[in-house]
Amino acid sequence: MLRVHRYTLSGMIKFPFGSLILQYGGDLLLGLSMVLFALRGQAPEWVTFAFANVLMFVGVMMRIQSLRRELGRPLPLILMVAAPFL
């Protein structure tokens, strides 16, 4: 039987490897943010500080969502967006 995959409330695609994609994507964003931090002084300030911080936060949230999905308790999108303001 063919299964149709739907989007969850948190915006993540439901399929067996969804947690791995979140984990590896989060790792990729964390690594990219470290490269941007290393470029301080050679690249514009908004790239090396503001954009790198955003990438780091999104990467960490992706890793948290990946672990929570493995536990069967994913966070809703509203909590993930509201987290930096709490």
C-alpha positions in Angstrom: 0.0 0.0 0.0 1.3 3.4 -0.9 1.5 5.9 1.9 1.0 9.6 1.5 3.2 11.6 3.7 1.8 14.8 5.3 3.3 17.7 7.0 3.1 17.9 10.8 2.2 21.0 12.8 5.9 21.7 13.4 6.5 21.9 9.6 8.7 18.8 9.4 8.0 16.0 6.9 6.8 12.7 8.3 8.9 9.8 7.1 11.2 7.3 8.7 14.4 9.2 8.3 13.0 12.6 9.4 15.0 12.6 12.6 18.2 11.9 10.8 17.6 14.7 8.4 17.0 17.1 11.2 20.1 16.0 13.1 22.4 16.2 10.1 20.9 19.5 9.0 21.4 20.9 12.4 25.0 19.7 12.4 25.5 21.3 9.0 24.1 24.7 10.2 26.2 24.5 13.4 29.3 23.9 11.4 28.5 26.7 9.0 27.9 29.1 11.9 31.4 28.2 13.3 32.9 29.0 9.9 31.2 32.4 9.9 32.4 33.1 13.4 35.9 32.3 12.2 35.6 34.9 9.4 35.2 37.8 11.8 37.2 40.7 10.6 37.3 39.4 7.0 33.5 39.5 6.3 30.8 42.0 7.1 29.7 42.2 10.7 26.1 41.3 10.0 27.3 38.0 8.4 29.8 37.0 11.0 27.8 37.9 14.0 24.0 38.2 13.4 23.6 35.6 10.7 26.0 33.2 12.4 24.0 33.4 15.7 20.7 32.8 13.8 22.3 29.7 12.1 23.5 28.4 15.4 20.2 28.8 17.1 18.3 27.1 14.2 20.9 24.3 14.2 20.5 23.7 17.9 16.7 23.8 17.6 16.9 21.3 14.8 19.0 18.9 17.0 16.5 19.3 19.9 13.6 18.6 17.6 15.4 15.5 16.2 15.9 14.1 19.7 12.4 14.8 20.7 11.0 13.1 17.6 13.0 10.0 18.4 11.3 10.0 21.8 7.9 10.4 20.1 7.3 13.9 21.7 8.1 16.6 19.0 7.8 20.2 20.0 5.1 22.3 18.3 6.4 25.0 16.0 5.1 27.8 18.2 7.3 26.7 21.1 10.3 26.5 18.8 9.7 30.0 17.6 9.0 31.4 21.0 12.0 29.7 22.7 14.5 32.6 22.2 12.0 35.1 23.8 11.3 33.0 26.9 
